[in-house]
Amino acid sequence: MSDGLGQLFRMTSFGESHGTCVGVVVEGCPAGLALDAAAVQRDLDRRASLGQPGSTPRREPDAVRILSGLYQGRTTGAPLCMMVDNLGADSAAYTELIDRPRPGHADYVAGVKYGGFNDPRGGGRFSGRITAGFVMAGAVARAALACIGVEIDAHTVAIGGVESPRCDPGEVRQRRAASPVSCCDAESSARMVEAIECARQRGDSIGGVVECVVRGLPTGVGEPACAGIESELARGVFSIPAVKGVEFGDGFALSRMCGSASNDPFVMRNGQVSCASNHAGGILGGITTGMPLVLRAAFKPTPSIAVSQRTVNLNLGEEVEQTIHGRHDACIVPRAVVVVEAMVAITLCDLLLQGGFMPKVMRCQ
């Protein structure tokens, strides 16, 4: 398996959904960074299912344990190892699924690739549970980015066909806080909650879109041509289970525009070069422009649903009907907001270190 992301700032994920724990090792974090467990815990709490509409009944405290790399509240430059225990796993519902792969899940392909030796309980390494490790690493990256004035905020912009209007990048954090689905628009938020509840009552699920905005990035970040900021961020975000699409700026909408409308004119603002618009999402040629970086990630509906579906019995070699039991999310999008932030933060830390924009020793408070 490929369980690592990054070159200089490198994250390595470990653990399975129903194993002893899930966690992460972070190498290359600048020394001297002020960090405590509470900062990491805040992001883990945002990922938790408690209070999220349509989320899984599986409840776990996800109390982070920082095992190494921290001394007297500051990073040492040594690898950081962080983990949370799996305390709420119930594998009973998966016994009958061993020979009947769930539609939409990686059960079948994982079994073929690893000869049946993979852990199938709760999806094993392919479960959304492993994103707890991503969030822990992202909290470290977020702290490092804050030291150089970079802020990352994501929010829900679509769920089940309900789309929210555009939100000013500087208002995302404040406005999403009032929404149970992390949406900046109150009316859209209410309709999203209703759509999730309708899907849950049907035993079905729905997907949606998360937008992430990064402010404070300097001009010139990115290593083209094959390691441009878009390709590196896409790799990180696509590492999140259930992500099926990533776009930057106006994304696919640019294909329907003329160049005269899609180009972002250069202007002078406060004595500095800026852009009059931001259709490109803060990126040109794989390099940051200094404008807010904007990306969106599309999440497919949760594949574990109570609606009867067709699959195959691998032992008998015949088609069968299957109904999934257990505890599953009707919509994972609200919980995924902080995960998108985490993967963006991890990738940006790596690219900023590669480009010399981030010091290897930090002294900020």
Residue frames relative to the residue before (quaternion, step in Angstrom):
aa qw qx qy qz dx dy dz
M 1.0000 0.0000 0.0000 0.0000 0.00 0.00 0.00
S 0.3197 -0.6994 0.5986 0.2243 3.54 -1.23 0.47
D 0.0026 -0.8575 0.5097 -0.0698 3.53 -0.11 1.32
G 0.6598 0.5079 -0.3043 0.4627 3.59 1.28 0.19
L 0.1077 -0.7694 0.6277 0.0488 3.53 -1.26 0.54
G 0.7673 0.3633 -0.2749 0.4513 3.56 -0.95 0.94
Q 0.3694 -0.7194 0.5478 0.2142 3.54 -1.31 0.39
L 0.7915 0.2282 -0.1318 0.5514 3.61 0.55 -1.11
F 0.7183 0.2120 -0.1539 0.6446 3.57 1.07 -0.77
R 0.0389 0.8575 -0.5038 0.0966 3.55 -0.06 1.30
M 0.1769 -0.7696 0.6098 0.0678 3.53 -0.95 1.01
T 0.0347 -0.7691 0.6375 0.0282 3.58 -1.00 0.86
S 0.2484 -0.7981 0.5405 0.0960 3.54 -0.60 1.23
F 0.0081 0.7940 -0.6077 -0.0114 3.58 -1.14 0.63
G 0.6415 0.5420 -0.4009 0.3661 3.54 -1.32 0.37
E 0.2608 -0.7437 0.5970 0.1501 3.54 -1.34 0.38
S 0.7204 -0.4814 0.2946 0.4030 3.54 -1.26 0.47
H 0.8098 0.1964 -0.0861 0.5461 3.58 0.87 -0.95
G 0.4095 0.6963 -0.4828 0.3381 3.58 1.18 0.49
T 0.7700 -0.3520 0.2600 0.4644 3.56 -1.30 -0.28
C 0.7950 -0.1014 0.1281 0.5842 3.56 0.95 -0.90
V 0.2103 -0.6977 0.6461 0.2271 3.51 -1.41 -0.07
G 0.1172 0.8164 -0.5559 0.1041 3.55 -1.04 0.69
V 0.3088 -0.7390 0.5772 0.1593 3.50 -1.35 -0.18
V 0.1931 -0.7193 0.6504 0.1489 3.53 -1.28 0.53
V 0.1273 -0.7855 0.6039 0.0456 3.57 -0.84 1.02
E 0.0770 -0.7877 0.6111 0.0109 3.55 -0.71 1.14
G 0.7804 0.3612 -0.2527 0.4434 3.56 -1.16 0.62
C 0.3950 0.6994 -0.5042 0.3171 3.58 1.20 0.24
P 0.5269 -0.6398 0.4445 0.3398 3.64 -0.84 0.87
A 0.4672 -0.6647 0.5087 0.2847 3.56 -1.05 0.78
G 0.7657 0.3949 -0.2762 0.4259 3.55 -1.23 0.53
L 0.4689 0.6829 -0.4436 0.3420 3.59 1.26 -0.02
A 0.3874 -0.7099 0.5370 0.2401 3.58 -0.79 1.01
L 0.1583 0.7846 -0.5733 0.1752 3.57 -0.65 1.13
D 0.0367 0.7781 -0.6270 -0.0089 3.55 -1.07 0.69
A 0.6879 -0.4974 0.3315 0.4116 3.54 -1.28 0.37
A 0.5992 0.5896 -0.3660 0.3991 3.59 1.07 -0.67
A 0.6348 0.5318 -0.3310 0.4524 3.60 1.03 -0.76
V 0.6592 0.4845 -0.2966 0.4928 3.56 1.02 -0.82
Q 0.6508 0.5440 -0.3119 0.4280 3.56 0.98 -0.89
R 0.5999 0.5780 -0.3652 0.4156 3.59 1.03 -0.72
D 0.6880 0.4577 -0.2867 0.4847 3.58 0.95 -0.84
L 0.6183 0.5303 -0.3489 0.4635 3.60 1.03 -0.69
D 0.6432 0.5233 -0.3241 0.4555 3.58 1.00 -0.77
R 0.6242 0.5279 -0.3439 0.4619 3.60 1.09 -0.63
R 0.6677 0.4951 -0.2932 0.4723 3.58 1.12 -0.64
A 0.5407 0.6692 -0.3903 0.3277 3.59 1.16 -0.58
S 0.5411 -0.6486 0.4403 0.3043 3.56 -1.17 0.63
L 0.5244 0.6628 -0.4127 0.3396 3.59 1.16 -0.49
G 0.8425 0.1734 -0.1516 0.4870 3.57 -0.76 1.08
Q 0.5838 0.5731 -0.3840 0.4281 3.60 1.24 -0.11
P 0.4924 -0.6737 0.4534 0.3133 3.64 -0.77 0.95
G 0.8588 0.1403 -0.1117 0.4798 3.56 -0.96 0.93
S 0.4646 0.7047 -0.4379 0.3095 3.59 1.24 0.19
T 0.6867 -0.4976 0.3515 0.3965 3.54 -1.31 0.37
P 0.4836 -0.6549 0.4912 0.3097 3.60 -1.10 0.64
R 0.4655 0.6681 -0.4603 0.3537 3.62 1.23 -0.16
R 0.0583 -0.8178 0.5722 -0.0216 3.58 -0.60 1.17
E 0.1068 0.7783 -0.6105 0.1006 3.56 -0.75 1.05
P 0.5240 -0.6666 0.4226 0.3202 3.61 -0.92 0.78
D 0.1294 -0.8256 0.5345 0.1267 3.59 1.14 -0.61
A 0.1904 0.7843 -0.5562 0.1983 3.55 0.81 1.06
V 0.3647 -0.7704 0.4823 0.2022 3.57 -0.49 1.20
R 0.1127 -0.7408 0.6566 0.0856 3.51 -1.21 0.71
I 0.1864 -0.7651 0.6092 0.0938 3.57 -0.74 1.09
L 0.2064 -0.8506 0.4795 0.0624 3.54 -0.29 1.31
S 0.8152 -0.0008 0.0293 0.5785 3.60 1.10 -0.53
G 0.7299 0.4777 -0.3104 0.3777 3.54 -1.35 0.20
L 0.7070 0.3852 -0.2457 0.5398 3.58 1.30 0.08
Y 0.0509 0.7900 -0.6069 0.0713 3.58 -0.92 0.97
Q 0.8446 -0.0603 -0.0191 0.5317 3.54 -0.73 1.15
G 0.7430 -0.4620 0.2136 0.4346 3.54 0.94 0.98
R 0.7168 0.3750 -0.2574 0.5286 3.59 1.24 0.16
T 0.5452 -0.6172 0.4575 0.3354 3.53 -1.13 0.68
T 0.3864 -0.7601 0.4885 0.1852 3.56 -1.03 0.82
G 0.5390 -0.5825 0.4233 0.4371 3.57 1.23 -0.42
A 0.5835 0.5404 -0.3644 0.4845 3.57 1.31 -0.24
P 0.6730 -0.4918 0.3401 0.4354 3.62 -1.19 0.32
L 0.3036 -0.7169 0.6029 0.1744 3.52 -1.07 0.87
C 0.0641 -0.7788 0.6233 0.0308 3.58 -0.83 0.98
M 0.0247 0.8018 -0.5921 0.0767 3.56 -0.72 1.14
M 0.0261 0.8118 -0.5812 0.0513 3.57 -1.04 0.74
V 0.1450 -0.7212 0.6609 0.1486 3.51 -1.41 0.26
D 0.4658 -0.6823 0.4915 0.2755 3.56 -1.07 0.74
N 0.3655 -0.6731 0.5933 0.2476 3.54 -1.23 0.60
L 0.0060 0.8476 -0.5272 0.0595 3.56 -0.18 1.30
G 0.7474 0.4113 -0.2166 0.4748 3.59 1.19 -0.36
A 0.3736 0.7528 -0.4783 0.2549 3.59 1.20 0.30
D 0.0366 -0.7604 0.6483 0.0073 3.56 -1.10 0.82
S 0.1620 -0.8507 0.4976 0.0490 3.56 -0.15 1.32
A 0.4326 0.7386 -0.4481 0.2579 3.60 1.23 -0.21
A 0.6704 0.5259 -0.3076 0.4236 3.59 0.96 -0.84
Y 0.6835 0.5108 -0.2849 0.4367 3.60 1.20 -0.40
T 0.4567 0.7047 -0.4449 0.3113 3.60 1.26 -0.23
E 0.7286 0.4401 -0.2418 0.4658 3.57 0.88 -0.95
L 0.6427 0.5457 -0.3214 0.4311 3.60 1.26 -0.18
I 0.4070 0.7495 -0.4571 0.2523 3.58 1.26 -0.21
D 0.7908 0.2872 -0.1383 0.5225 3.58 0.87 -0.94
R 0.7008 0.3783 -0.2615 0.5453 3.58 1.29 0.16
P 0.2234 -0.8241 0.5043 0.1288 3.61 0.15 1.25
R 0.4539 -0.7033 0.4855 0.2523 3.55 -0.96 0.93
P 0.4820 -0.6573 0.4898 0.3094 3.61 -0.87 0.89
G 0.7994 0.2892 -0.2215 0.4778 3.55 -0.98 0.86
H 0.6621 0.4672 -0.2978 0.5047 3.58 1.29 -0.21
A 0.5596 -0.6106 0.4494 0.3346 3.57 -1.33 0.19
D 0.2858 0.8068 -0.4882 0.1706 3.61 1.25 0.13
Y 0.7250 0.4530 -0.2582 0.4501 3.57 0.71 -1.08
V 0.7123 0.4557 -0.2830 0.4526 3.59 0.72 -1.01
A 0.6289 0.5256 -0.3418 0.4597 3.60 1.06 -0.68
G 0.6437 0.5293 -0.3188 0.4515 3.56 1.01 -0.81
V 0.6520 0.4962 -0.3083 0.4833 3.57 1.04 -0.80
K 0.6920 0.5068 -0.2911 0.4238 3.59 0.79 -1.01
Y 0.8032 0.2773 -0.1262 0.5119 3.58 0.93 -0.91
G 0.5484 -0.6801 0.3710 0.3146 3.54 1.19 0.56
G 0.6696 -0.5126 0.2987 0.4469 3.57 1.16 0.51
F 0.5636 0.6200 -0.3827 0.3893 3.61 1.26 0.03
N 0.4845 0.6583 -0.4446 0.3664 3.59 1.24 -0.05
D 0.5011 -0.6231 0.5044 0.3260 3.58 -1.23 0.50
P 0.2099 -0.8300 0.5047 0.1106 3.64 -0.41 1.16
R 0.5082 0.6877 -0.4180 0.3066 3.60 1.20 -0.36
G 0.8547 0.0093 -0.0402 0.5175 3.55 -0.69 1.09
G 0.6719 -0.4799 0.2965 0.4799 3.56 1.24 0.34
G 0.3372 -0.7822 0.4760 0.2188 3.59 1.27 -0.15
R 0.8288 -0.1067 0.1253 0.5348 3.57 -0.77 -1.11
F 0.6699 0.5092 -0.2964 0.4518 3.58 1.20 -0.33
S 0.4919 0.6781 -0.4095 0.3613 3.57 1.30 0.12
G 0.5761 -0.5712 0.4612 0.3593 3.54 -1.24 0.46
R 0.4804 0.6800 -0.4237 0.3568 3.58 1.25 -0.26
I 0.6351 0.5535 -0.3459 0.4131 3.60 1.02 -0.70
T 0.5493 0.6262 -0.4056 0.3764 3.60 1.18 -0.30
A 0.4707 0.6392 -0.4595 0.3984 3.60 1.23 -0.12
G 0.6419 0.5102 -0.3156 0.4775 3.58 1.06 -0.73
F 0.6164 0.5410 -0.3410 0.4595 3.57 1.03 -0.77
V 0.6687 0.5134 -0.2998 0.4465 3.56 0.94 -0.93
M 0.6305 0.5291 -0.3373 0.4570 3.59 1.00 -0.74
A 0.6683 0.4771 -0.2944 0.4891 3.57 0.93 -0.89
G 0.6369 0.5425 -0.3199 0.4448 3.56 1.05 -0.78
A 0.6178 0.5442 -0.3470 0.4492 3.58 1.06 -0.67
V 0.6301 0.5100 -0.3244 0.4875 3.58 1.07 -0.72
A 0.6643 0.5005 -0.2989 0.4679 3.56 0.90 -0.94
R 0.6255 0.5457 -0.3342 0.4464 3.59 1.00 -0.83
A 0.6518 0.5171 -0.3124 0.4585 3.59 0.98 -0.87
A 0.6546 0.5041 -0.3104 0.4702 3.58 1.00 -0.82
L 0.6549 0.5135 -0.3098 0.4599 3.59 0.97 -0.84
A 0.6276 0.5507 -0.3367 0.4354 3.58 1.00 -0.80
C 0.6118 0.5743 -0.3428 0.4224 3.58 1.10 -0.67
I 0.7519 0.3140 -0.2031 0.5430 3.60 1.15 -0.47
G 0.6459 -0.6011 0.2936 0.3680 3.55 1.22 0.53
V 0.5140 0.6255 -0.4289 0.4008 3.60 1.18 0.46
E 0.0823 -0.8052 0.5872 0.0083 3.58 -0.81 1.04
I 0.1401 -0.7908 0.5943 0.0418 3.56 -1.02 0.90
D 0.0840 0.7867 -0.6054 0.0868 3.56 -0.82 1.03
A 0.0954 -0.7825 0.6142 0.0377 3.55 -0.88 1.01
H 0.0254 -0.7871 0.6162 0.0113 3.55 -1.25 0.43
T 0.5410 -0.6140 0.4713 0.3290 3.55 -1.27 0.44
V 0.1067 -0.8133 0.5703 0.0434 3.57 -0.80 1.00
A 0.8025 0.0542 -0.0528 0.5919 3.62 1.22 -0.19
I 0.0728 0.7531 -0.6525 0.0417 3.53 -1.15 0.75
G 0.8712 -0.0208 0.0027 0.4905 3.56 -0.86 0.99
G 0.7331 -0.4123 0.2308 0.4891 3.57 1.06 0.71
V 0.5795 0.5360 -0.3829 0.4798 3.60 1.26 -0.10
E 0.0700 -0.8194 0.5689 0.0012 3.59 -0.59 1.14
S 0.3214 -0.7479 0.5504 0.1856 3.55 -0.97 0.88
P 0.5523 -0.5998 0.4508 0.3633 3.62 -1.15 0.48
R 0.6871 -0.4768 0.3550 0.4177 3.56 -1.31 0.30
C 0.1817 -0.7721 0.6023 0.0901 3.54 -1.16 0.69
D 0.5151 -0.6307 0.4794 0.3272 3.57 -0.97 0.84
P 0.5431 -0.6589 0.4054 0.3264 3.63 -0.75 1.00
G 0.6902 0.5015 -0.2862 0.4361 3.56 0.99 -0.76
E 0.7017 0.4599 -0.2561 0.4802 3.58 1.28 -0.27
V 0.4081 0.7539 -0.4530 0.2445 3.59 1.27 -0.17
R 0.6991 0.4992 -0.3013 0.4138 3.59 0.67 -1.08
Q 0.6954 0.4786 -0.2766 0.4590 3.56 0.88 -0.92
R 0.7284 0.4578 -0.2588 0.4391 3.58 0.81 -0.97
R 0.6510 0.5127 -0.3404 0.4444 3.62 0.99 -0.66
A 0.5707 0.6383 -0.3763 0.3539 3.59 1.14 -0.62
A 0.6759 0.5008 -0.2911 0.4556 3.58 1.13 -0.57
S 0.6710 0.5112 -0.2799 0.4583 3.59 1.27 -0.20
P 0.4512 -0.6901 0.4902 0.2824 3.64 -0.90 0.81
V 0.7295 0.3570 -0.2347 0.5341 3.60 1.25 -0.27
S 0.4882 -0.6967 0.4003 0.3407 3.60 1.31 0.35
C 0.4056 0.6794 -0.4922 0.3627 3.55 1.00 0.92
C 0.4708 -0.7191 0.4452 0.2512 3.59 -0.95 0.89
D 0.7141 0.4099 -0.2432 0.5127 3.60 1.20 -0.37
A 0.4574 -0.7325 0.4348 0.2554 3.58 -0.59 1.18
E 0.6698 0.4975 -0.3109 0.4552 3.61 0.88 -0.88
S 0.6642 0.4890 -0.3035 0.4771 3.58 0.93 -0.89
S 0.6132 0.5624 -0.3443 0.4348 3.58 1.02 -0.77
A 0.6643 0.5043 -0.3045 0.4601 3.58 0.91 -0.91
R 0.6658 0.4919 -0.3025 0.4725 3.59 0.99 -0.80
M 0.6198 0.5347 -0.3396 0.4633 3.59 1.09 -0.66
V 0.6366 0.5200 -0.3221 0.4697 3.58 0.96 -0.87
E 0.6490 0.5165 -0.3073 0.4665 3.58 1.00 -0.83
A 0.6513 0.5150 -0.3143 0.4602 3.59 0.98 -0.84
I 0.6387 0.5196 -0.3214 0.4678 3.59 1.02 -0.81
E 0.6720 0.5004 -0.2977 0.4576 3.58 0.90 -0.93
C 0.6285 0.5280 -0.3362 0.4617 3.60 1.00 -0.75
A 0.6523 0.5032 -0.3096 0.4748 3.58 0.99 -0.86
R 0.6463 0.5286 -0.3210 0.4471 3.58 0.95 -0.87
Q 0.6686 0.5028 -0.3053 0.4549 3.57 0.91 -0.88
R 0.6691 0.4768 -0.2942 0.4883 3.60 1.13 -0.57
G 0.4614 -0.6624 0.4545 0.3765 3.58 1.27 -0.26
D 0.5636 0.6029 -0.3633 0.4324 3.56 1.29 0.35
S 0.3003 -0.7366 0.5707 0.2038 3.59 -1.30 -0.20
I 0.1741 -0.7697 0.6044 0.1098 3.57 -1.29 0.35
G 0.3542 -0.7314 0.5476 0.1993 3.54 -1.29 0.48
G 0.1021 -0.8084 0.5758 0.0666 3.55 -1.24 -0.35
V 0.4708 -0.6688 0.5148 0.2569 3.54 -1.33 -0.21
V 0.1600 -0.7584 0.6271 0.0770 3.55 -1.06 0.88
E 0.1831 -0.7649 0.6093 0.1007 3.56 -0.94 0.94
C 0.1301 -0.7852 0.6034 0.0488 3.56 -1.01 0.88
V 0.1118 -0.7936 0.5978 0.0189 3.57 -0.88 1.02
V 0.1091 -0.7829 0.6115 0.0365 3.58 -0.88 1.00
R 0.0727 -0.7997 0.5959 0.0087 3.56 -0.77 1.08
G 0.7513 0.4117 -0.2924 0.4249 3.54 -1.16 0.64
L 0.4509 0.6806 -0.4684 0.3378 3.59 1.22 0.10
P 0.4209 -0.6899 0.5173 0.2817 3.61 -0.95 0.76
T 0.5620 -0.5606 0.4717 0.3838 3.57 -1.24 0.31
G 0.7572 0.4272 -0.2850 0.4037 3.56 -1.06 0.76
V 0.5018 0.6418 -0.4410 0.3765 3.61 1.22 0.12
G 0.5990 0.5302 -0.4240 0.4246 3.59 -0.89 0.96
E 0.2054 -0.7916 0.5695 0.0824 3.55 -1.06 0.78
P 0.0663 -0.8211 0.5664 0.0246 3.63 0.29 1.21
A 0.6151 -0.0839 -0.7481 -0.2344 1.52 -2.40 0.54
C 0.7349 0.4442 -0.2369 0.4544 3.57 1.05 -0.70
A 0.7296 0.3187 -0.2395 0.5556 3.60 1.23 0.09
G 0.1674 0.7982 -0.5507 0.1776 3.55 1.01 0.86
I 0.6641 -0.5479 0.3234 0.3926 3.54 -1.16 0.53
E 0.6167 0.5423 -0.3551 0.4467 3.60 1.07 -0.59
S 0.6926 0.4743 -0.2964 0.4556 3.58 0.81 -0.93
E 0.6657 0.4944 -0.3097 0.4652 3.60 1.00 -0.76
L 0.6609 0.4868 -0.3112 0.4790 3.59 0.94 -0.79
A 0.6278 0.5340 -0.3379 0.4544 3.58 1.00 -0.78
R 0.6311 0.5267 -0.3387 0.4578 3.58 0.98 -0.79
G 0.6716 0.4998 -0.3027 0.4555 3.57 0.92 -0.89
V 0.7041 0.4613 -0.2767 0.4636 3.57 0.82 -0.95
F 0.6484 0.5061 -0.3225 0.4684 3.60 1.04 -0.69
S 0.5582 0.5916 -0.3966 0.4256 3.61 1.24 -0.18
I 0.5613 0.5792 -0.3887 0.4453 3.58 1.27 -0.23
P 0.4620 -0.6768 0.4839 0.3071 3.64 -0.70 0.96
A 0.8055 0.2806 -0.2553 0.4552 3.57 -1.10 0.89
V 0.5310 0.5877 -0.4433 0.4197 3.64 1.18 -0.03
K 0.0683 -0.8227 0.5644 -0.0043 3.58 -0.77 1.08
G 0.8050 0.1111 -0.0815 0.5770 3.60 1.22 0.00
V 0.0456 -0.7738 0.6317 0.0141 3.57 -1.13 0.76
E 0.0467 0.7909 -0.6095 0.0276 3.59 -0.94 0.85
F 0.2982 -0.7571 0.5637 0.1420 3.54 -1.23 0.61
G 0.8131 0.1366 -0.1305 0.5506 3.56 -0.98 0.83
D 0.7941 -0.2180 0.1892 0.5349 3.57 -0.81 -0.98
G 0.3321 -0.8183 0.4388 0.1662 3.56 1.32 0.07
F 0.8503 -0.0599 0.0690 0.5183 3.55 -0.86 -1.02
A 0.5648 0.6016 -0.3915 0.4071 3.59 1.15 -0.45
L 0.5589 0.6093 -0.3865 0.4086 3.60 1.17 -0.49
S 0.6142 0.5716 -0.3505 0.4161 3.58 1.10 -0.62
R 0.6996 0.4403 -0.2639 0.4969 3.58 1.23 -0.35
M 0.6223 0.5511 -0.3269 0.4496 3.57 1.30 0.06
C 0.4544 -0.6194 0.5497 0.3282 3.56 -1.32 0.23
G 0.6449 -0.5371 0.3772 0.3917 3.54 -1.20 0.49
S 0.6243 0.5597 -0.3363 0.4288 3.56 1.06 -0.75
A 0.7062 0.4233 -0.2512 0.5089 3.57 1.20 -0.53
S 0.7126 0.4818 -0.2645 0.4360 3.60 1.01 -0.80
N 0.5969 0.5755 -0.3758 0.4139 3.61 1.11 -0.56
D 0.3137 -0.7313 0.5768 0.1847 3.57 -1.10 0.74
P 0.3282 -0.7755 0.4992 0.2041 3.64 -0.26 1.21
F 0.4026 -0.6910 0.5445 0.2529 3.58 -1.06 0.78
V 0.0123 -0.7857 0.6173 -0.0369 3.55 -1.01 0.91
M 0.4200 -0.6629 0.5479 0.2900 3.57 -1.33 0.22
R 0.0460 0.7840 -0.6161 0.0605 3.57 -0.86 1.04
N 0.8385 -0.0616 -0.0139 0.5412 3.55 -0.67 1.16
G 0.7162 -0.4780 0.2405 0.4481 3.53 1.03 0.88
Q 0.6828 0.4416 -0.2846 0.5077 3.58 1.27 0.19
V 0.5355 -0.6048 0.4827 0.3383 3.55 -1.21 0.59
S 0.0622 0.7790 -0.6194 0.0755 3.55 -0.91 0.98
C 0.4309 -0.6672 0.5283 0.3001 3.59 -1.28 -0.22
A 0.4987 -0.6747 0.4661 0.2806 3.55 -1.05 0.81
S 0.7688 0.1069 -0.0651 0.6272 3.58 1.23 -0.50
N 0.2935 -0.7751 0.5349 0.1644 3.58 -1.24 0.07
H 0.0937 0.8245 -0.5475 0.1085 3.57 0.86 0.98
A 0.6726 0.5108 -0.2905 0.4497 3.60 1.11 -0.67
G 0.4393 -0.7261 0.4427 0.2896 3.58 1.24 -0.09
G 0.6833 -0.5259 0.2893 0.4158 3.57 1.07 0.67
I 0.6918 0.4269 -0.2647 0.5187 3.59 1.26 0.32
L 0.0553 0.7581 -0.6487 0.0379 3.57 -1.03 0.88
G 0.8473 0.0601 -0.0663 0.5236 3.57 -0.80 0.99
G 0.6567 -0.5146 0.3084 0.4569 3.57 1.16 0.55
I 0.6562 0.4783 -0.2860 0.5087 3.60 1.33 0.19
T 0.5112 -0.6547 0.4588 0.3154 3.59 -0.98 0.79
T 0.3554 -0.7519 0.5267 0.1759 3.55 -1.12 0.78
G 0.5613 -0.5728 0.4049 0.4392 3.59 1.23 -0.36
M 0.5688 0.5483 -0.3792 0.4818 3.57 1.29 -0.20
P 0.6553 -0.4832 0.3655 0.4512 3.64 -1.16 0.26
L 0.3455 -0.7135 0.5707 0.2140 3.56 -0.94 0.91
V 0.0501 -0.8126 0.5802 -0.0224 3.57 -0.75 1.07
L 0.1047 0.7716 -0.6235 0.0698 3.57 -0.87 0.98
R 0.1825 -0.7625 0.6100 0.1150 3.52 -1.28 0.46
A 0.1670 -0.7760 0.6041 0.0705 3.53 -1.09 0.84
A 0.2554 -0.7716 0.5693 0.1239 3.56 -0.87 1.03
F 0.1661 -0.7931 0.5833 0.0573 3.57 -0.82 1.06
K 0.3872 -0.7096 0.5378 0.2394 3.55 -0.90 0.92
P 0.6265 -0.5201 0.4000 0.4207 3.61 -1.21 0.30
T 0.5955 -0.5500 0.4431 0.3829 3.57 -1.16 0.59
P 0.3820 -0.7698 0.4558 0.2317 3.64 -0.61 1.03
S 0.6300 0.5097 -0.3515 0.4687 3.62 1.15 -0.44
I 0.1486 0.7929 -0.5671 0.1664 3.56 -0.35 1.30
A 0.5352 -0.6489 0.4476 0.3036 3.55 -1.23 0.51
V 0.5053 0.6345 -0.4251 0.4018 3.59 1.27 -0.16
S 0.5136 -0.6527 0.4621 0.3109 3.58 -0.95 0.86
Q 0.0369 -0.7996 0.5987 -0.0269 3.57 -0.95 0.99
R 0.4747 -0.6503 0.5044 0.3121 3.55 -1.26 0.36
T 0.0967 0.7474 -0.6556 0.0477 3.53 -1.16 0.74
V 0.4594 -0.6631 0.5001 0.3150 3.58 -1.22 -0.34
N 0.3622 -0.6588 0.6069 0.2578 3.54 -1.25 0.53
L 0.3488 -0.7881 0.4693 0.1924 3.56 -0.31 1.27
N 0.6376 0.5303 -0.3346 0.4475 3.61 1.09 -0.60
L 0.7583 0.3754 -0.1984 0.4947 3.57 0.97 -0.88
G 0.3372 -0.7639 0.4857 0.2586 3.57 1.23 -0.44
E 0.6149 0.5280 -0.3592 0.4626 3.55 1.02 0.79
E 0.5520 -0.6142 0.4519 0.3376 3.56 -1.23 0.50
V 0.0231 -0.7885 0.6145 -0.0102 3.55 -1.09 0.81
E 0.4620 -0.6259 0.5405 0.3205 3.55 -1.34 0.23
Q 0.0778 -0.8095 0.5818 0.0068 3.55 -1.04 0.78
T 0.0905 -0.7533 0.6489 0.0574 3.54 -1.09 0.82
I 0.3339 -0.7691 0.5142 0.1806 3.58 -0.70 1.09
H 0.1448 -0.7600 0.6290 0.0759 3.54 -0.91 0.99
G 0.5126 0.6433 -0.4642 0.3286 3.57 -1.25 0.15
R 0.5710 -0.6009 0.4560 0.3239 3.56 -1.35 -0.21
H 0.1309 0.8171 -0.5382 0.1599 3.55 -0.40 1.24
D 0.5388 -0.6187 0.4733 0.3208 3.54 -1.27 0.49
A 0.3908 -0.6751 0.5681 0.2623 3.56 -1.12 0.70
C 0.7758 -0.0225 0.0059 0.6305 3.57 1.27 -0.44
I 0.2498 -0.8033 0.5253 0.1279 3.59 -0.65 1.08
V 0.4348 0.7536 -0.4340 0.2337 3.59 1.23 -0.31
P 0.6728 0.4913 -0.3423 0.4345 3.68 0.74 -0.84
R 0.6802 0.4773 -0.2885 0.4757 3.60 1.02 -0.76
A 0.6482 0.5538 -0.3080 0.4222 3.57 1.19 -0.53
V 0.4659 0.7020 -0.4441 0.3049 3.61 1.21 -0.35
V 0.7179 0.4314 -0.2593 0.4810 3.60 0.79 -0.98
V 0.5972 0.5603 -0.3649 0.4430 3.60 1.16 -0.51
V 0.6227 0.5187 -0.3301 0.4841 3.58 1.05 -0.77
E 0.6258 0.5296 -0.3320 0.4666 3.59 0.93 -0.86
A 0.6618 0.5334 -0.3074 0.4278 3.57 0.92 -0.95
M 0.7069 0.4583 -0.2818 0.4592 3.59 0.79 -0.97
V 0.6113 0.5251 -0.3459 0.4806 3.58 1.12 -0.61
A 0.6608 0.5159 -0.3056 0.4514 3.59 0.93 -0.90
I 0.6482 0.5216 -0.3162 0.4558 3.58 0.93 -0.89
T 0.6791 0.4922 -0.2868 0.4630 3.57 0.87 -0.96
L 0.6743 0.4959 -0.3043 0.4548 3.59 0.90 -0.87
C 0.6052 0.5441 -0.3621 0.4545 3.61 1.01 -0.71
D 0.6577 0.5135 -0.3063 0.4583 3.56 0.93 -0.90
L 0.6989 0.4670 -0.2776 0.4652 3.59 0.85 -0.94
L 0.6388 0.5183 -0.3293 0.4635 3.61 1.03 -0.69
L 0.6389 0.4978 -0.3222 0.4901 3.58 1.07 -0.68
Q 0.6394 0.5256 -0.3277 0.4555 3.58 0.97 -0.82
G 0.7486 0.4166 -0.2202 0.4665 3.57 0.96 -0.86
G 0.5177 -0.6665 0.4027 0.3544 3.59 1.28 0.01
F 0.4615 0.6916 -0.4364 0.3439 3.60 1.23 0.39
M 0.7444 0.3224 -0.1783 0.5569 3.60 1.25 -0.36
P 0.4011 -0.7254 0.4969 0.2568 3.63 -0.77 0.95
K 0.4745 -0.6769 0.4847 0.2858 3.57 -1.18 0.51
V 0.7125 0.2432 -0.2180 0.6211 3.54 1.36 0.01
M 0.1241 -0.8173 0.5620 0.0273 3.59 -0.71 1.09
R 0.1319 -0.8106 0.5682 0.0527 3.56 -1.01 0.82
C 0.4122 0.7098 -0.4798 0.3099 3.60 1.22 0.25
Q 0.5024 -0.6576 0.4820 0.2879 3.56 -1.22 0.60
